[in-house]
């Protein structure tokens, strides 16, 4: 794997130093941000392969940083949350707001490297023009999708939702993340997303034996293969 460029967001300097030294020892480039605002500034101007994000930052919650990066970055930057918050609810909230992986402190630096490599590899696959998940095939160039080799009749927004969920797989996307990535700041009324999800589900799931589009209570939606 080629050298990775990583944004480390961590206000605890001893931890930041250990992580930076270890990752640089693998030939990777590491930029360090101590605050959420520094992280947002760096992420807005650098196309990092990965973001390693602590949740307990001095100026804002790391979940806010995660959601902002996911909504505003021109490319998808996988985010690995590093935190002492280890409850299921904390993890569900992190994934629901766009996190791609979650590692609780204290952690083994060797495991961190393995997770970084896996996330970078998965992200490269998701940048392919052809996405394949089980019996679902999506061609982002033709803006067409098939399931069990049957063409799916999708609206433009339905297709966007399907691509976003496929790129996030196997993680869910929150409702707010979907709304912002599809409509930006011109958000529709609260029922618009539900209506498009309903139409997508009718086309993607109802004609087939097993459903792929799952609703995750209090989180959002995900594809299940």
C-alpha positions in Angstrom: 0.0 0.0 0.0 1.3 3.5 -0.8 2.1 6.0 1.9 -1.0 7.4 3.6 -1.6 11.0 4.5 -3.4 11.2 7.8 -5.0 13.9 9.9 -4.7 13.2 13.6 -7.1 15.2 15.8 -6.0 14.8 19.4 -5.6 17.3 22.2 -3.6 15.1 24.5 0.0 15.7 23.4 1.6 12.5 24.8 -0.9 10.4 22.9 -0.6 12.5 19.8 3.2 12.2 19.9 3.1 8.4 20.3 0.6 7.9 17.4 2.4 10.4 15.2 5.9 8.7 15.7 4.5 5.2 15.2 2.6 6.1 12.0 5.5 8.1 10.6 7.7 5.1 11.2 5.6 3.3 8.6 6.4 6.1 6.1 3.0 7.8 6.5 2.5 11.6 6.5 0.7 12.8 9.7 -0.7 16.3 10.3 -1.8 17.0 13.9 -4.7 19.2 15.0 -5.3 19.9 18.7 -8.7 21.4 18.3 -11.9 20.8 16.3 -11.5 24.1 14.4 -7.9 23.3 13.4 -9.1 19.9 12.2 -11.9 21.5 10.0 -9.4 24.0 8.6 -6.9 21.3 7.6 -9.5 18.9 6.3 -10.9 21.7 4.1 -7.6 22.2 2.3 -6.0 18.7 2.3 -7.3 15.5 0.7 -6.3 13.1 3.5 -6.6 9.4 3.1 -7.8 9.1 6.7 -8.8 11.2 9.7 -8.1 9.9 13.2 -10.5 11.7 15.5 -10.6 12.0 19.2 -14.1 12.9 20.5 -13.1 14.9 23.6 -11.7 18.1 22.1 -11.4 21.4 24.0 -13.5 23.5 21.7 -16.2 21.2 20.2 -17.4 17.7 20.3 -15.6 15.3 18.0 -19.0 14.1 16.7 -19.6 17.6 15.3 -16.2 17.6 13.6 -17.0 14.2 12.1 -20.3 15.3 10.7 -19.0 18.5 9.4 -16.1 16.8 7.5 -18.4 14.2 6.0 -20.9 16.9 4.8 -18.4 19.5 3.5 -15.3 17.6 2.2 -15.1 17.3 -1.6 -13.8 13.7 -1.3 -14.8 11.0 1.1 -12.2 10.9 3.9 -12.7 7.8 6.1 -12.9 8.8 9.8 -11.6 6.5 12.6 -12.8 7.7 16.0 -10.3 7.3 18.9 -12.0 7.7 22.2 -12.5 6.4 25.8 -16.2 6.5 25.2 -16.9 2.8 24.9 -20.6 2.3 25.4 -22.8 0.9 22.6 -24.8 4.2 22.6 -21.6 6.2 22.0 -20.5 3.9 19.2 -24.0 4.0 17.6 -24.0 7.8 17.7 -20.5 8.0 16.2 -21.4 5.6 13.3 -24.7 7.4 12.8 -22.9 10.7 12.3 -20.5 9.3 9.7 -17.7 7.5 11.4 -16.2 4.6 9.4 -14.6 2.8 12.3 -14.2 3.1 16.1 -11.3 2.3 18.4 -11.5 2.7 22.1 -8.6 3.9 24.3 -6.2 2.5 25.3 -5.4 0.8 22.0 -2.5 -1.2 20.5 -0.7 1.0 17.9 -0.3 -2.1 15.8 -4.1 -2.5 15.6 -4.4 1.1 14.7 -2.2 0.6 11.7 -4.2 -2.4 10.6 -7.4 -0.5 10.8 -6.0 2.4 8.9 -4.8 0.1 6.1 -8.3 -1.6 6.0 -10.1 1.7 5.8 -7.9 3.1 3.1 -8.3 -0.1 1.0 -12.1 0.0 1.4 -12.2 3.7 0.5 -10.2 3.0 -2.7 -12.7 0.3 -3.6 -15.6 2.7 -3.0 -14.0 5.2 -5.4 -14.4 2.7 -8.3 -17.0 3.6 -10.9 -18.5 0.2 -10.4 -19.8 -0.7 -7.0 -20.7 -4.3 -6.2 -22.4 -5.5 -3.0 -23.7 -9.0 -3.0 -26.2 -9.2 -5.9 -26.4 -5.4 -6.2 -24.3 -3.7 -8.9 -24.1 0.1 -9.3 -22.4 1.9 -12.3 -21.9 5.5 -11.2 -20.8 6.6 -14.7 -24.0 5.3 -16.3 -26.0 6.2 -13.2 -27.6 2.8 -13.4 -28.1 0.0 -10.8 -29.0 -3.7 -11.1 -30.0 -6.3 -8.6 -29.9 -10.0 -9.6 -29.1 -8.6 -13.1 -32.5 -6.8 -13.1 -32.3 -3.1 -13.9 -33.6 -0.9 -11.1 -35.8 2.0 -12.1 -34.6 4.8 -9.8 -35.2 8.6 -9.5 -32.1 10.7 -9.6 -32.3 11.3 -5.8 -33.0 7.6 -5.2 -29.9 6.7 -7.1 -27.9 9.3 -5.1 -29.2 7.7 -1.9 -28.3 4.2 -3.1 -24.7 5.3 -4.0 -24.1 7.0 -0.7 -25.3 4.0 1.2 -23.2 1.7 -0.9 -20.1 3.9 -0.3 -20.8 3.9 3.4 -21.2 0.1 3.6 -21.1 -1.7 6.0 -21.8 1.3 8.2 -25.1 3.3 8.4 -25.6 6.9 7.4 -27.6 9.2 9.6 -30.6 11.0 8.3 -28.9 14.3 8.7 -25.9 13.2 6.8 -28.0 12.0 3.9 -30.0 15.2 3.9 -26.9 17.4 3.7 -25.1 15.3 1.2 -28.1 15.2 -1.2 -29.6 18.7 -0.7 -26.8 20.7 0.9 -28.0 23.8 2.7 -31.4 23.8 0.8 -32.9 21.2 3.1 -36.4 19.9 2.2 -39.2 19.3 4.7 -38.8 16.3 7.0 -40.9 14.0 5.0 -38.9 14.3 1.7 -36.2 11.8 2.7 -38.7 9.3 4.0 -40.6 9.5 0.7 -37.5 8.8 -1.3 -36.4 6.0 1.0 -39.9 4.5 0.6 -39.6 4.6 -3.2 -36.1 3.2 -3.2 -37.1 0.4 -0.9 -40.0 -0.5 -3.3 -37.6 -0.8 -6.2 -34.6 -2.3 -4.4 -36.2 -4.7 -2.0 -39.8 -5.6 -2.7 -39.3 -7.6 -5.9 -36.6 -9.7 -4.2 -36.5 -12.4 -1.5 -34.3 -10.6 1.0 -34.3 -6.8 1.9 -31.1 -4.8 1.6 -32.2 -1.4 2.8 -32.4 -1.4 6.6 -33.7 1.3 8.9 -31.5 1.6 12.0 -33.6 3.0 14.8 -32.5 6.5 16.1 -29.5 6.4 13.6 -30.5 6.3 9.9 -30.2 3.7 7.1 -27.7 1.1 5.9 -27.4 -1.5 3.2 -27.3 -5.1 4.5 -25.7 -7.8 2.2 
